Amino acid sequence: MSPKAKTDGGGRGSEFFTPGRIALLIVAILGLVFIFENTRQVKIRLLIPEVTMPLWLALAAVTVIGGLCGAYLFRRR
């Protein structure tokens, strides 16, 4: 058996939890905690109309929009 053909039993366990993925998971959890701690109703002006909605919903919407913009700008070609 060559040195390159080592098997560790499970295979991909150590490859999945990279430092970057762990950091991203921690930031995502902290973001969710922040969003769900802010649940009061707020007035938000959307260009022309003013709406009253839970702050967590506005924060979640902005997070999703930001994530989509980031994914679009930094996608791999």
PDB file with SEQRES, HELIX, SHEET and CRYST1 records, atoms N, CA, C and O in Angstrom:
SEQRES   1 A   77  MET SER PRO LYS ALA LYS THR ASP GLY GLY GLY ARG GLY          
SEQRES   2 A   77  SER GLU PHE PHE THR PRO GLY ARG ILE ALA LEU LEU ILE          
SEQRES   3 A   77  VAL ALA ILE LEU GLY LEU VAL PHE ILE PHE GLU ASN THR          
SEQRES   4 A   77  ARG GLN VAL LYS ILE ARG LEU LEU ILE PRO GLU VAL THR          
SEQRES   5 A   77  MET PRO LEU TRP LEU ALA LEU ALA ALA VAL THR VAL ILE          
SEQRES   6 A   77  GLY GLY LEU CYS GLY ALA TYR LEU PHE ARG ARG ARG              
HELIX    1 AA1 PRO A    3  ALA A    5  5                                   3    
HELIX    2 AA2 GLY A   13  PHE A   16  1                                   4    
HELIX    3 AA3 PRO A   19  GLU A   37  1                                  19    
HELIX    4 AA4 LEU A   55  LEU A   73  1                                  19    
SHEET    1 AA1 2 GLN A  41  ARG A  45  0                                        
SHEET    2 AA1 2 GLU A  50  PRO A  54 -1                                        
CRYST1    1.000    1.000    1.000  90.00  90.00  90.00 P 1           1          
ATOM      1  N   MET A   1       0.843  -1.166   0.000  1.00  0.00           N  
ATOM      2  CA  MET A   1       0.000   0.000   0.000  1.00  0.00           C  
ATOM      3  C   MET A   1       0.892   1.234   0.000  1.00  0.00           C  
ATOM      4  O   MET A   1       1.830   1.316   0.793  1.00  0.00           O  
ATOM      5  N   SER A   2       0.619   2.179  -0.864  1.00  0.00           N  
ATOM      6  CA  SER A   2       1.446   3.382  -0.952  1.00  0.00           C  
ATOM      7  C   SER A   2       1.094   4.363   0.163  1.00  0.00           C  
ATOM      8  O   SER A   2       0.005   4.272   0.730  1.00  0.00           O  
ATOM      9  N   PRO A   3       1.998   5.311   0.498  1.00  0.00           N  
ATOM     10  CA  PRO A   3       1.705   6.287   1.555  1.00  0.00           C  
ATOM     11  C   PRO A   3       0.505   7.177   1.245  1.00  0.00           C  
ATOM     12  O   PRO A   3      -0.142   7.682   2.162  1.00  0.00           O  
ATOM     13  N   LYS A   4       0.206   7.370  -0.022  1.00  0.00           N  
ATOM     14  CA  LYS A   4      -0.917   8.227  -0.404  1.00  0.00           C  
ATOM     15  C   LYS A   4      -2.267   7.552  -0.183  1.00  0.00           C  
ATOM     16  O   LYS A   4      -3.292   8.231  -0.137  1.00  0.00           O  
ATOM     17  N   ALA A   5      -2.285   6.252  -0.049  1.00  0.00           N  
ATOM     18  CA  ALA A   5      -3.532   5.497   0.034  1.00  0.00           C  
ATOM     19  C   ALA A   5      -3.943   5.233   1.481  1.00  0.00           C  
ATOM     20  O   ALA A   5      -4.573   4.213   1.758  1.00  0.00           O  
ATOM     21  N   LYS A   6      -3.605   6.118   2.398  1.00  0.00           N  
ATOM     22  CA  LYS A   6      -3.986   5.917   3.794  1.00  0.00           C  
ATOM     23  C   LYS A   6      -5.486   6.093   3.964  1.00  0.00           C  
ATOM     24  O   LYS A   6      -6.101   6.947   3.326  1.00  0.00           O  
ATOM     25  N   THR A   7      -6.050   5.292   4.811  1.00  0.00           N  
ATOM     26  CA  THR A   7      -7.462   5.436   5.138  1.00  0.00           C  
ATOM     27  C   THR A   7      -7.576   5.645   6.633  1.00  0.00           C  
ATOM     28  O   THR A   7      -6.884   4.988   7.411  1.00  0.00           O  
ATOM     29  N   ASP A   8      -8.451   6.562   7.041  1.00  0.00           N  
ATOM     30  CA  ASP A   8      -8.625   6.829   8.469  1.00  0.00           C  
ATOM     31  C   ASP A   8      -9.966   6.335   8.979  1.00  0.00           C  
ATOM     32  O   ASP A   8     -10.412   6.748  10.049  1.00  0.00           O  
ATOM     33  N   GLY A   9     -10.595   5.481   8.246  1.00  0.00           N  
ATOM     34  CA  GLY A   9     -11.840   4.894   8.710  1.00  0.00           C  
ATOM     35  C   GLY A   9     -13.068   5.619   8.182  1.00  0.00           C  
ATOM     36  O   GLY A   9     -13.861   5.030   7.448  1.00  0.00           O  
ATOM     37  N   GLY A  10     -13.238   6.876   8.536  1.00  0.00           N  
ATOM     38  CA  GLY A  10     -14.435   7.604   8.152  1.00  0.00           C  
ATOM     39  C   GLY A  10     -14.273   8.425   6.898  1.00  0.00           C  
ATOM     40  O   GLY A  10     -15.228   8.604   6.142  1.00  0.00           O  
ATOM     41  N   GLY A  11     -13.095   8.918   6.671  1.00  0.00           N  
ATOM     42  CA  GLY A  11     -12.888   9.683   5.453  1.00  0.00           C  
ATOM     43  C   GLY A  11     -12.962  11.169   5.652  1.00  0.00           C  
ATOM     44  O   GLY A  11     -11.939  11.798   5.921  1.00  0.00           O  
ATOM     45  N   ARG A  12     -14.150  11.768   5.530  1.00  0.00           N  
ATOM     46  CA  ARG A  12     -14.277  13.208   5.396  1.00  0.00           C  
ATOM     47  C   ARG A  12     -14.532  13.957   6.698  1.00  0.00           C  
ATOM     48  O   ARG A  12     -14.812  15.154   6.640  1.00  0.00           O  
ATOM     49  N   GLY A  13     -14.455  13.345   7.838  1.00  0.00           N  
ATOM     50  CA  GLY A  13     -14.779  14.003   9.087  1.00  0.00           C  
ATOM     51  C   GLY A  13     -13.913  15.210   9.372  1.00  0.00           C  
ATOM     52  O   GLY A  13     -14.435  16.260   9.747  1.00  0.00           O  
ATOM     53  N   SER A  14     -12.610  15.097   9.206  1.00  0.00           N  
ATOM     54  CA  SER A  14     -11.717  16.208   9.514  1.00  0.00           C  
ATOM     55  C   SER A  14     -11.717  17.258   8.419  1.00  0.00           C  
ATOM     56  O   SER A  14     -11.376  18.411   8.685  1.00  0.00           O  
ATOM     57  N   GLU A  15     -12.084  16.902   7.206  1.00  0.00           N  
ATOM     58  CA  GLU A  15     -12.122  17.870   6.109  1.00  0.00           C  
ATOM     59  C   GLU A  15     -13.328  18.790   6.203  1.00  0.00           C  
ATOM     60  O   GLU A  15     -13.276  19.914   5.703  1.00  0.00           O  
ATOM     61  N   PHE A  16     -14.393  18.356   6.817  1.00  0.00           N  
ATOM     62  CA  PHE A  16     -15.620  19.152   6.857  1.00  0.00           C  
ATOM     63  C   PHE A  16     -15.501  20.334   7.815  1.00  0.00           C  
ATOM     64  O   PHE A  16     -15.947  21.435   7.490  1.00  0.00           O  
ATOM     65  N   PHE A  17     -14.909  20.125   8.988  1.00  0.00           N  
ATOM     66  CA  PHE A  17     -14.809  21.180   9.988  1.00  0.00           C  
ATOM     67  C   PHE A  17     -13.476  21.908   9.865  1.00  0.00           C  
ATOM     68  O   PHE A  17     -12.560  21.688  10.657  1.00  0.00           O  
ATOM     69  N   THR A  18     -13.379  22.777   8.864  1.00  0.00           N  
ATOM     70  CA  THR A  18     -12.188  23.595   8.695  1.00  0.00           C  
ATOM     71  C   THR A  18     -12.314  24.827   9.591  1.00  0.00           C  
ATOM     72  O   THR A  18     -13.423  25.157  10.011  1.00  0.00           O  
ATOM     73  N   PRO A  19     -11.221  25.512   9.893  1.00  0.00           N  
ATOM     74  CA  PRO A  19     -11.300  26.723  10.727  1.00  0.00           C  
ATOM     75  C   PRO A  19     -12.224  27.793  10.130  1.00  0.00           C  
ATOM     76  O   PRO A  19     -12.925  28.482  10.872  1.00  0.00           O  
ATOM     77  N   GLY A  20     -12.232  27.935   8.822  1.00  0.00           N  
ATOM     78  CA  GLY A  20     -13.108  28.911   8.185  1.00  0.00           C  
ATOM     79  C   GLY A  20     -14.581  28.579   8.366  1.00  0.00           C  
ATOM     80  O   GLY A  20     -15.396  29.469   8.607  1.00  0.00           O  
ATOM     81  N   ARG A  21     -14.923  27.310   8.252  1.00  0.00           N  
ATOM     82  CA  ARG A  21     -16.321  26.888   8.432  1.00  0.00           C  
ATOM     83  C   ARG A  21     -16.760  27.017   9.883  1.00  0.00           C  
ATOM     84  O   ARG A  21     -17.908  27.365  10.159  1.00  0.00           O  
ATOM     85  N   ILE A  22     -15.852  26.738  10.809  1.00  0.00           N  
ATOM     86  CA  ILE A  22     -16.184  26.900  12.225  1.00  0.00           C  
ATOM     87  C   ILE A  22     -16.418  28.366  12.543  1.00  0.00           C  
ATOM     88  O   ILE A  22     -17.363  28.699  13.258  1.00  0.00           O  
ATOM     89  N   ALA A  23     -15.565  29.256  12.020  1.00  0.00           N  
ATOM     90  CA  ALA A  23     -15.733  30.696  12.241  1.00  0.00           C  
ATOM     91  C   ALA A  23     -17.054  31.180  11.647  1.00  0.00           C  
ATOM     92  O   ALA A  23     -17.765  31.967  12.272  1.00  0.00           O  
ATOM     93  N   LEU A  24     -17.383  30.715  10.450  1.00  0.00           N  
ATOM     94  CA  LEU A  24     -18.648  31.095   9.813  1.00  0.00           C  
ATOM     95  C   LEU A  24     -19.841  30.608  10.625  1.00  0.00           C  
ATOM     96  O   LEU A  24     -20.829  31.330  10.765  1.00  0.00           O  
ATOM     97  N   LEU A  25     -19.762  29.410  11.153  1.00  0.00           N  
ATOM     98  CA  LEU A  25     -20.839  28.873  11.982  1.00  0.00           C  
ATOM     99  C   LEU A  25     -21.024  29.704  13.252  1.00  0.00           C  
ATOM    100  O   LEU A  25     -22.157  29.972  13.652  1.00  0.00           O  
ATOM    101  N   ILE A  26     -19.936  30.110  13.882  1.00  0.00           N  
ATOM    102  CA  ILE A  26     -20.016  30.935  15.090  1.00  0.00           C  
ATOM    103  C   ILE A  26     -20.632  32.293  14.776  1.00  0.00           C  
ATOM    104  O   ILE A  26     -21.488  32.772  15.520  1.00  0.00           O  
ATOM    105  N   VAL A  27     -20.201  32.920  13.675  1.00  0.00           N  
ATOM    106  CA  VAL A  27     -20.770  34.218  13.290  1.00  0.00           C  
ATOM    107  C   VAL A  27     -22.251  34.084  12.972  1.00  0.00           C  
ATOM    108  O   VAL A  27     -23.038  34.958  13.338  1.00  0.00           O  
ATOM    109  N   ALA A  28     -22.647  33.010  12.301  1.00  0.00           N  
ATOM    110  CA  ALA A  28     -24.061  32.796  11.977  1.00  0.00           C  
ATOM    111  C   ALA A  28     -24.891  32.609  13.239  1.00  0.00           C  
ATOM    112  O   ALA A  28     -25.995  33.146  13.336  1.00  0.00           O  
ATOM    113  N   ILE A  29     -24.380  31.861  14.202  1.00  0.00           N  
ATOM    114  CA  ILE A  29     -25.111  31.662  15.465  1.00  0.00           C  
ATOM    115  C   ILE A  29     -25.238  32.975  16.222  1.00  0.00           C  
ATOM    116  O   ILE A  29     -26.308  33.280  16.749  1.00  0.00           O  
ATOM    117  N   LEU A  30     -24.160  33.759  16.287  1.00  0.00           N  
ATOM    118  CA  LEU A  30     -24.229  35.061  16.955  1.00  0.00           C  
ATOM    119  C   LEU A  30     -25.210  36.002  16.251  1.00  0.00           C  
ATOM    120  O   LEU A  30     -25.922  36.765  16.904  1.00  0.00           O  
ATOM    121  N   GLY A  31     -25.242  35.944  14.927  1.00  0.00           N  
ATOM    122  CA  GLY A  31     -26.196  36.754  14.178  1.00  0.00           C  
ATOM    123  C   GLY A  31     -27.636  36.369  14.484  1.00  0.00           C  
ATOM    124  O   GLY A  31     -28.493  37.238  14.644  1.00  0.00           O  
ATOM    125  N   LEU A  32     -27.902  35.078  14.564  1.00  0.00           N  
ATOM    126  CA  LEU A  32     -29.255  34.624  14.893  1.00  0.00           C  
ATOM    127  C   LEU A  32     -29.647  35.019  16.314  1.00  0.00           C  
ATOM    128  O   LEU A  32     -30.787  35.419  16.552  1.00  0.00           O  
ATOM    129  N   VAL A  33     -28.716  34.912  17.256  1.00  0.00           N  
ATOM    130  CA  VAL A  33     -29.004  35.340  18.625  1.00  0.00           C  
ATOM    131  C   VAL A  33     -29.333  36.830  18.644  1.00  0.00           C  
ATOM    132  O   VAL A  33     -30.286  37.238  19.308  1.00  0.00           O  
ATOM    133  N   PHE A  34     -28.561  37.652  17.926  1.00  0.00           N  
ATOM    134  CA  PHE A  34     -28.816  39.086  17.869  1.00  0.00           C  
ATOM    135  C   PHE A  34     -30.179  39.383  17.272  1.00  0.00           C  
ATOM    136  O   PHE A  34     -30.918  40.224  17.784  1.00  0.00           O  
ATOM    137  N   ILE A  35     -30.514  38.693  16.192  1.00  0.00           N  
ATOM    138  CA  ILE A  35     -31.804  38.922  15.538  1.00  0.00           C  
ATOM    139  C   ILE A  35     -32.956  38.562  16.463  1.00  0.00           C  
ATOM    140  O   ILE A  35     -33.909  39.332  16.581  1.00  0.00           O  
ATOM    141  N   PHE A  36     -32.891  37.414  17.121  1.00  0.00           N  
ATOM    142  CA  PHE A  36     -34.018  36.978  17.940  1.00  0.00           C  
ATOM    143  C   PHE A  36     -34.080  37.646  19.308  1.00  0.00           C  
ATOM    144  O   PHE A  36     -35.077  37.498  20.016  1.00  0.00           O  
ATOM    145  N   GLU A  37     -33.043  38.371  19.694  1.00  0.00           N  
ATOM    146  CA  GLU A  37     -33.109  39.179  20.915  1.00  0.00           C  
ATOM    147  C   GLU A  37     -33.827  40.508  20.660  1.00  0.00           C  
ATOM    148  O   GLU A  37     -34.274  41.152  21.609  1.00  0.00           O  
ATOM    149  N   ASN A  38     -33.944  40.923  19.409  1.00  0.00           N  
ATOM    150  CA  ASN A  38     -34.576  42.187  19.043  1.00  0.00           C  
ATOM    151  C   ASN A  38     -35.921  41.898  18.407  1.00  0.00           C  
ATOM    152  O   ASN A  38     -36.035  41.827  17.183  1.00  0.00           O  
ATOM    153  N   THR A  39     -36.946  41.731  19.242  1.00  0.00           N  
ATOM    154  CA  THR A  39     -38.249  41.302  18.728  1.00  0.00           C  
ATOM    155  C   THR A  39     -39.336  42.372  18.809  1.00  0.00           C  
ATOM    156  O   THR A  39     -40.479  42.102  18.442  1.00  0.00           O  
ATOM    157  N   ARG A  40     -39.020  43.556  19.269  1.00  0.00           N  
ATOM    158  CA  ARG A  40     -40.064  44.576  19.415  1.00  0.00           C  
ATOM    159  C   ARG A  40     -40.497  45.106  18.046  1.00  0.00           C  
ATOM    160  O   ARG A  40     -39.790  44.946  17.050  1.00  0.00           O  
ATOM    161  N   GLN A  41     -41.666  45.737  18.018  1.00  0.00           N  
ATOM    162  CA  GLN A  41     -42.209  46.326  16.801  1.00  0.00           C  
ATOM    163  C   GLN A  41     -41.527  47.672  16.545  1.00  0.00           C  
ATOM    164  O   GLN A  41     -41.332  48.457  17.473  1.00  0.00           O  
ATOM    165  N   VAL A  42     -41.167  47.935  15.299  1.00  0.00           N  
ATOM    166  CA  VAL A  42     -40.541  49.207  14.922  1.00  0.00           C  
ATOM    167  C   VAL A  42     -41.193  49.728  13.655  1.00  0.00           C  
ATOM    168  O   VAL A  42     -41.759  48.963  12.874  1.00  0.00           O  
ATOM    169  N   LYS A  43     -41.108  51.039  13.457  1.00  0.00           N  
ATOM    170  CA  LYS A  43     -41.576  51.649  12.209  1.00  0.00           C  
ATOM    171  C   LYS A  43     -40.384  51.786  11.284  1.00  0.00           C  
ATOM    172  O   LYS A  43     -39.339  52.313  11.664  1.00  0.00           O  
ATOM    173  N   ILE A  44     -40.556  51.302  10.060  1.00  0.00           N  
ATOM    174  CA  ILE A  44     -39.486  51.334   9.069  1.00  0.00           C  
ATOM    175  C   ILE A  44     -40.024  52.004   7.817  1.00  0.00           C  
ATOM    176  O   ILE A  44     -41.110  51.673   7.342  1.00  0.00           O  
ATOM    177  N   ARG A  45     -39.253  52.952   7.285  1.00  0.00           N  
ATOM    178  CA  ARG A  45     -39.647  53.625   6.048  1.00  0.00           C  
ATOM    179  C   ARG A  45     -38.994  52.895   4.876  1.00  0.00           C  
ATOM    180  O   ARG A  45     -37.769  52.804   4.794  1.00  0.00           O  
ATOM    181  N   LEU A  46     -39.815  52.382   3.981  1.00  0.00           N  
ATOM    182  CA  LEU A  46     -39.356  51.701   2.777  1.00  0.00           C  
ATOM    183  C   LEU A  46     -39.554  52.625   1.583  1.00  0.00           C  
ATOM    184  O   LEU A  46     -40.565  52.531   0.888  1.00  0.00           O  
ATOM    185  N   LEU A  47     -38.617  53.498   1.344  1.00  0.00           N  
ATOM    186  CA  LEU A  47     -38.651  54.533   0.312  1.00  0.00           C  
ATOM    187  C   LEU A  47     -39.855  55.460   0.504  1.00  0.00           C  
ATOM    188  O   LEU A  47     -39.667  56.610   0.902  1.00  0.00           O  
ATOM    189  N   ILE A  48     -41.049  55.018   0.242  1.00  0.00           N  
ATOM    190  CA  ILE A  48     -42.216  55.884   0.409  1.00  0.00           C  
ATOM    191  C   ILE A  48     -43.100  55.421   1.565  1.00  0.00           C  
ATOM    192  O   ILE A  48     -43.383  56.229   2.449  1.00  0.00           O  
ATOM    193  N   PRO A  49     -43.554  54.159   1.608  1.00  0.00           N  
ATOM    194  CA  PRO A  49     -44.463  53.773   2.707  1.00  0.00           C  
ATOM    195  C   PRO A  49     -43.698  53.567   4.019  1.00  0.00           C  
ATOM    196  O   PRO A  49     -42.510  53.244   4.027  1.00  0.00           O  
ATOM    197  N   GLU A  50     -44.406  53.763   5.101  1.00  0.00           N  
ATOM    198  CA  GLU A  50     -43.869  53.463   6.422  1.00  0.00           C  
ATOM    199  C   GLU A  50     -44.626  52.265   6.963  1.00  0.00           C  
ATOM    200  O   GLU A  50     -45.854  52.276   7.041  1.00  0.00           O  
ATOM    201  N   VAL A  51     -43.884  51.231   7.335  1.00  0.00           N  
ATOM    202  CA  VAL A  51     -44.516  50.000   7.816  1.00  0.00           C  
ATOM    203  C   VAL A  51     -44.078  49.736   9.246  1.00  0.00           C  
ATOM    204  O   VAL A  51     -42.995  50.144   9.665  1.00  0.00           O  
ATOM    205  N   THR A  52     -44.931  49.049   9.983  1.00  0.00           N  
ATOM    206  CA  THR A  52     -44.597  48.595  11.327  1.00  0.00           C  
ATOM    207  C   THR A  52     -44.415  47.084  11.260  1.00  0.00           C  
ATOM    208  O   THR A  52     -45.303  46.354  10.818  1.00  0.00           O  
ATOM    209  N   MET A  53     -43.256  46.635  11.704  1.00  0.00           N  
ATOM    210  CA  MET A  53     -42.948  45.211  11.649  1.00  0.00           C  
ATOM    211  C   MET A  53     -41.998  44.864  12.790  1.00  0.00           C  
ATOM    212  O   MET A  53     -41.365  45.754  13.358  1.00  0.00           O  
ATOM    213  N   PRO A  54     -41.890  43.588  13.130  1.00  0.00           N  
ATOM    214  CA  PRO A  54     -40.925  43.195  14.156  1.00  0.00           C  
ATOM    215  C   PRO A  54     -39.494  43.483  13.681  1.00  0.00           C  
ATOM    216  O   PRO A  54     -39.153  43.266  12.518  1.00  0.00           O  
ATOM    217  N   LEU A  55     -38.677  43.973  14.600  1.00  0.00           N  
ATOM    218  CA  LEU A  55     -37.297  44.299  14.252  1.00  0.00           C  
ATOM    219  C   LEU A  55     -36.547  43.063  13.780  1.00  0.00           C  
ATOM    220  O   LEU A  55     -35.693  43.167  12.899  1.00  0.00           O  
ATOM    221  N   TRP A  56     -36.845  41.886  14.348  1.00  0.00           N  
ATOM    222  CA  TRP A  56     -36.130  40.678  13.940  1.00  0.00           C  
ATOM    223  C   TRP A  56     -36.384  40.351  12.474  1.00  0.00           C  
ATOM    224  O   TRP A  56     -35.498  39.843  11.785  1.00  0.00           O  
ATOM    225  N   LEU A  57     -37.589  40.640  11.997  1.00  0.00           N  
ATOM    226  CA  LEU A  57     -37.913  40.361  10.606  1.00  0.00           C  
ATOM    227  C   LEU A  57     -37.141  41.298   9.675  1.00  0.00           C  
ATOM    228  O   LEU A  57     -36.651  40.872   8.629  1.00  0.00           O  
ATOM    229  N   ALA A  58     -37.034  42.567  10.055  1.00  0.00           N  
ATOM    230  CA  ALA A  58     -36.264  43.513   9.256  1.00  0.00           C  
ATOM    231  C   ALA A  58     -34.786  43.123   9.239  1.00  0.00           C  
ATOM    232  O   ALA A  58     -34.141  43.182   8.192  1.00  0.00           O  
ATOM    233  N   LEU A  59     -34.245  42.724  10.401  1.00  0.00           N  
ATOM    234  CA  LEU A  59     -32.846  42.307  10.463  1.00  0.00           C  
ATOM    235  C   LEU A  59     -32.603  41.046   9.641  1.00  0.00           C  
ATOM    236  O   LEU A  59     -31.590  40.942   8.949  1.00  0.00           O  
ATOM    237  N   ALA A  60     -33.514  40.101   9.713  1.00  0.00           N  
ATOM    238  CA  ALA A  60     -33.369  38.869   8.940  1.00  0.00           C  
ATOM    239  C   ALA A  60     -33.427  39.159   7.440  1.00  0.00           C  
ATOM    240  O   ALA A  60     -32.666  38.580   6.665  1.00  0.00           O  
ATOM    241  N   ALA A  61     -34.330  40.055   7.032  1.00  0.00           N  
ATOM    242  CA  ALA A  61     -34.441  40.400   5.612  1.00  0.00           C  
ATOM    243  C   ALA A  61     -33.166  41.063   5.109  1.00  0.00           C  
ATOM    244  O   ALA A  61     -32.690  40.747   4.019  1.00  0.00           O  
ATOM    245  N   VAL A  62     -32.615  41.974   5.891  1.00  0.00           N  
ATOM    246  CA  VAL A  62     -31.378  42.641   5.486  1.00  0.00           C  
ATOM    247  C   VAL A  62     -30.214  41.649   5.450  1.00  0.00           C  
ATOM    248  O   VAL A  62     -29.339  41.754   4.590  1.00  0.00           O  
ATOM    249  N   THR A  63     -30.198  40.693   6.372  1.00  0.00           N  
ATOM    250  CA  THR A  63     -29.155  39.667   6.375  1.00  0.00           C  
ATOM    251  C   THR A  63     -29.230  38.803   5.122  1.00  0.00           C  
ATOM    252  O   THR A  63     -28.204  38.499   4.512  1.00  0.00           O  
ATOM    253  N   VAL A  64     -30.434  38.410   4.740  1.00  0.00           N  
ATOM    254  CA  VAL A  64     -30.607  37.597   3.531  1.00  0.00           C  
ATOM    255  C   VAL A  64     -30.209  38.390   2.291  1.00  0.00           C  
ATOM    256  O   VAL A  64     -29.531  37.862   1.410  1.00  0.00           O  
ATOM    257  N   ILE A  65     -30.623  39.647   2.215  1.00  0.00           N  
ATOM    258  CA  ILE A  65     -30.273  40.486   1.064  1.00  0.00           C  
ATOM    259  C   ILE A  65     -28.760  40.667   0.983  1.00  0.00           C  
ATOM    260  O   ILE A  65     -28.179  40.586  -0.100  1.00  0.00           O  
ATOM    261  N   GLY A  66     -28.125  40.912   2.123  1.00  0.00           N  
ATOM    262  CA  GLY A  66     -26.666  41.054   2.147  1.00  0.00           C  
ATOM    263  C   GLY A  66     -25.955  39.775   1.746  1.00  0.00           C  
ATOM    264  O   GLY A  66     -24.958  39.813   1.025  1.00  0.00           O  
ATOM    265  N   GLY A  67     -26.461  38.648   2.207  1.00  0.00           N  
ATOM    266  CA  GLY A  67     -25.872  37.365   1.821  1.00  0.00           C  
ATOM    267  C   GLY A  67     -26.002  37.090   0.335  1.00  0.00           C  
ATOM    268  O   GLY A  67     -25.069  36.590  -0.294  1.00  0.00           O  
ATOM    269  N   LEU A  68     -27.156  37.414  -0.225  1.00  0.00           N  
ATOM    270  CA  LEU A  68     -27.347  37.223  -1.663  1.00  0.00           C  
ATOM    271  C   LEU A  68     -26.426  38.135  -2.467  1.00  0.00           C  
ATOM    272  O   LEU A  68     -25.859  37.707  -3.473  1.00  0.00           O  
ATOM    273  N   CYS A  69     -26.270  39.379  -2.039  1.00  0.00           N  
ATOM    274  CA  CYS A  69     -25.362  40.306  -2.733  1.00  0.00           C  
ATOM    275  C   CYS A  69     -23.927  39.804  -2.632  1.00  0.00           C  
ATOM    276  O   CYS A  69     -23.190  39.834  -3.617  1.00  0.00           O  
ATOM    277  N   GLY A  70     -23.528  39.345  -1.458  1.00  0.00           N  
ATOM    278  CA  GLY A  70     -22.183  38.811  -1.295  1.00  0.00           C  
ATOM    279  C   GLY A  70     -21.949  37.573  -2.130  1.00  0.00           C  
ATOM    280  O   GLY A  70     -20.880  37.416  -2.720  1.00  0.00           O  
ATOM    281  N   ALA A  71     -22.927  36.693  -2.188  1.00  0.00           N  
ATOM    282  CA  ALA A  71     -22.799  35.488  -3.006  1.00  0.00           C  
ATOM    283  C   ALA A  71     -22.686  35.835  -4.484  1.00  0.00           C  
ATOM    284  O   ALA A  71     -21.923  35.209  -5.221  1.00  0.00           O  
ATOM    285  N   TYR A  72     -23.447  36.832  -4.910  1.00  0.00           N  
ATOM    286  CA  TYR A  72     -23.401  37.248  -6.311  1.00  0.00           C  
ATOM    287  C   TYR A  72     -22.046  37.856  -6.656  1.00  0.00           C  
ATOM    288  O   TYR A  72     -21.494  37.571  -7.720  1.00  0.00           O  
ATOM    289  N   LEU A  73     -21.506  38.687  -5.774  1.00  0.00           N  
ATOM    290  CA  LEU A  73     -20.249  39.370  -6.063  1.00  0.00           C  
ATOM    291  C   LEU A  73     -19.038  38.443  -5.980  1.00  0.00           C  
ATOM    292  O   LEU A  73     -18.075  38.614  -6.728  1.00  0.00           O  
ATOM    293  N   PHE A  74     -19.079  37.472  -5.084  1.00  0.00           N  
ATOM    294  CA  PHE A  74     -17.908  36.640  -4.852  1.00  0.00           C  
ATOM    295  C   PHE A  74     -18.063  35.197  -5.285  1.00  0.00           C  
ATOM    296  O   PHE A  74     -17.331  34.321  -4.823  1.00  0.00           O  
ATOM    297  N   ARG A  75     -19.015  34.948  -6.173  1.00  0.00           N  
ATOM    298  CA  ARG A  75     -19.184  33.559  -6.622  1.00  0.00           C  
ATOM    299  C   ARG A  75     -17.992  33.147  -7.474  1.00  0.00           C  
ATOM    300  O   ARG A  75     -17.339  33.979  -8.104  1.00  0.00           O  
ATOM    301  N   ARG A  76     -17.729  31.867  -7.477  1.00  0.00           N  
ATOM    302  CA  ARG A  76     -16.608  31.343  -8.264  1.00  0.00           C  
ATOM    303  C   ARG A  76     -17.036  31.140  -9.707  1.00  0.00           C  
ATOM    304  O   ARG A  76     -18.144  30.678  -9.981  1.00  0.00           O  
ATOM    305  N   ARG A  77     -16.191  31.473 -10.577  1.00  0.00           N  
ATOM    306  CA  ARG A  77     -16.509  31.338 -12.004  1.00  0.00           C  
ATOM    307  C   ARG A  77     -15.929  30.072 -12.549  1.00  0.00           C  
ATOM    308  O   ARG A  77     -16.089  29.780 -13.734  1.00  0.00           O  
TER     309      ARG A  77                                                      
END                                                                             
